[in-house]
Amino acid sequence: MYAIVDIAGQQFKVVKDQKVYVHRLDAAEGTDMEFAKVLLIDNEGKIQVGNPVVDGAKIAAKVLTHVRGDKVLVFKKKRRKGYQKLNGHRQNFTQIQIQDIILG
């Protein structure tokens, strides 16, 4: 059984007991959350597709930790002009564990 869910503007394919890194959520570590924007559920071959979401379906998850991603270097250059610029960026993530897929 798996589901496709919209979490913080991104779509994820999730199964029970899976750990997922999502964009930083406003929740304390150790709290339980529910996500109601379930777009698709596959239950042993029986597929429910939402229009746009599946009615009554929810994803129960637990916030494990808040982390920062690896540094991404952004380098800009214009040739023959003497222009070079280097920026670094680290994205904030939240690690969640999917506890259950609740059917509607």
C-alpha positions as CSV (number, residue, x, y, z in Angstrom):
1,M,0.0,0.0,0.0
2,Y,1.3,3.4,-0.9
3,A,0.0,6.9,-1.3
4,I,1.0,10.1,-3.1
5,V,0.6,13.1,-0.8
6,D,1.3,16.8,-1.1
7,I,3.5,18.0,1.8
8,A,4.6,21.6,1.9
9,G,4.0,22.1,-1.8
10,Q,5.9,19.0,-3.0
11,Q,4.5,15.6,-3.9
12,F,5.9,12.4,-2.3
13,K,5.2,8.7,-2.8
14,V,5.0,7.3,0.8
15,V,4.6,3.9,2.4
16,K,4.1,3.0,6.0
17,D,7.3,3.3,8.2
18,Q,9.1,5.3,5.6
19,K,11.4,8.2,6.6
20,V,11.1,11.3,4.3
21,Y,12.9,14.6,4.2
22,V,10.5,17.5,3.5
23,H,10.8,21.3,3.6
24,R,11.0,22.7,7.1
25,L,7.7,22.3,8.9
26,D,6.5,24.5,11.8
27,A,6.2,21.6,14.3
28,A,8.3,20.6,17.3
29,E,10.4,17.4,17.3
30,G,8.4,14.4,18.4
31,T,4.9,15.7,17.6
32,D,2.4,13.8,15.5
33,M,1.0,15.4,12.3
34,E,-1.7,14.6,9.7
35,F,-1.6,15.5,6.1
36,A,-4.9,15.6,4.3
37,K,-3.8,16.4,0.7
38,V,-3.7,12.8,-0.4
39,L,-3.8,12.7,-4.2
40,L,-3.7,8.9,-4.9
41,I,-3.9,5.7,-2.8
42,D,-2.9,2.2,-4.1
43,N,-4.3,-0.5,-1.9
44,E,-3.1,-3.9,-3.2
45,G,-3.9,-2.9,-6.8
46,K,-7.1,-1.0,-6.0
47,I,-6.3,2.6,-7.0
48,Q,-8.2,5.6,-5.7
49,V,-7.5,8.8,-7.5
50,G,-8.6,12.1,-6.0
51,N,-10.3,15.0,-7.7
52,P,-8.1,16.8,-6.6
53,V,-7.8,14.9,-3.3
54,V,-9.1,11.6,-2.0
55,D,-12.1,12.3,0.3
56,G,-11.4,11.3,4.0
57,A,-7.9,10.0,3.3
58,K,-5.1,11.2,5.6
59,I,-1.4,10.4,6.2
60,A,-0.3,10.2,9.9
61,A,3.3,11.1,10.5
62,K,5.7,11.9,13.3
63,V,8.3,14.6,13.2
64,L,11.7,13.1,14.0
65,T,14.2,15.9,13.6
66,H,15.0,19.2,11.9
67,V,18.2,19.2,9.8
68,R,20.0,21.2,7.2
69,G,21.0,19.9,3.8
70,D,24.3,19.8,2.2
71,K,25.8,23.1,0.9
72,V,25.0,23.9,-2.6
73,L,27.4,26.3,-4.4
74,V,26.0,28.7,-7.0
75,F,28.7,30.2,-9.3
76,K,27.9,32.9,-11.8
77,K,30.3,34.2,-14.4
78,K,30.2,36.4,-17.4
79,R,33.1,35.7,-19.7
80,R,35.5,38.5,-20.7
81,K,33.9,41.0,-18.3
82,G,35.7,40.2,-15.1
83,Y,32.5,39.2,-13.3
84,Q,32.5,36.3,-11.0
85,K,30.2,35.6,-8.0
86,L,30.1,32.6,-5.7
87,N,27.2,32.0,-3.3
88,G,26.5,29.1,-0.9
89,H,23.2,27.9,0.3
90,R,21.9,25.3,2.8
91,Q,18.3,24.2,2.7
92,N,16.4,23.5,6.0
93,F,14.6,20.1,6.1
94,T,12.4,18.2,8.5
95,Q,12.7,14.5,8.7
96,I,9.3,12.8,9.2
97,Q,8.3,9.1,9.6
98,I,5.1,7.9,8.0
99,Q,3.1,6.1,10.7
100,D,-0.1,5.1,8.9
101,I,-2.1,5.7,5.7
102,I,-5.7,6.3,6.7
103,L,-8.3,5.4,4.0
104,G,-11.3,7.6,3.5
